[in-house]
Amino acid sequence: MDIFLYAVTVIFWGTSWLAIKFQLGVVAPEVSIVYRFAISAALMLVLCAAARRPMRFSVKDHGFMALQGVCLFSTNYFFIYLGSQYLTTGLVAVAFSTLVIMNIFGAVILFRTPIGANVIAGAVCGLTGIMCVFWPEVSNFDLAQQGARGLGLTLIGTVFASLGMLTSAWNQRRRALPVFQTNAYGMVYGTVFITLLTLVRGSPFDFDPSPAYVLSLLYLAVFATVIGFWSYLTLVGRIGPERAAYATVLFPIIALALSTWFEDFEWTALAGGGIVLVLIGNAAILTKGNPFKTAPLIPKG
């Protein structure tokens, strides 16, 4: 089951990079985020109602759901989309891959999770591999230009993403909240927050009726968000945020495969070696002992 969840996450999030490319242009990034999560939240609520899932939770539970939603379903995307205006896709992928390190230390602080040597070695190996794959862009990076702003915005977004994922792990382990309903409410709270932020910024709620924009929006809302976040956050609760986060190092490889087909990405020996390092890092983190053994939930405190 966990291997399936991991594969679903990598595939849908790996292909989402290409879909996001079709979202940029006519519509402001934050407005596209509003559309995406409004559709996802509505779909999640409909699915919860159709499945007759219990939807009543305490005020405190809603507070944790809101924290997860604001961090994971709005704020992180807002900063990463802004950073993407100043950085290439490769540099964004490199910066976002630091999520692995953030989740490792976040898990230590929140859950007293011991850091295994295999996790550290795998993370370092994977991040080194990503650096090798995108080395032409990394080597040409110039902090003196707009790059510093883009890097800073992307890292801020990554911090919020990590906080959101750690909050999800907390909600599952410490508060025993179900992933599906938590995601539904979290997306509602995230959509409200990003809508208010968009209004404050004065961004117009334009819409691009082109097939490329509409189809990519639906793909992001349904597959990358509803299914992708369900599979990933379920995985976070089962194997821990530090190990699940390695998917964020692996899914840029899927994005590169698509880039080869659609954007004529040129492979080099260094890029090929980087892919090997990413795969080795993946094996180091996930295959020591019985890596996909379900972790027991910590009793609700």
Secondary structure, DSSP 8 states (H G I E B T S, - for coil): -HHHHHHHHHHHHHHHHHHHHTTSSSS-HHHHHHHHHHHHHHHHHHHHHHTT------HHHHHHHHHHHHIIIIIHHHHHHHHHTTS-HHHHHHHHTTHHHHHHHHHHHHH-----HHHHHHHHHHHHHHHHHTHHHHHT--TTTTHHHHHHHHHHHHHHHHHHHHHHHHHHHTS---HHHHHHHHHHHHHHHHHHHHHHHT-------SHHHHHHHHHIIIIIIIIHHHHHHHHHHHH-HHHHTTHHHHHHHHHHHHHHHHS-----HHHHHHHHHHHHHHHHHH-SSSTTS--------
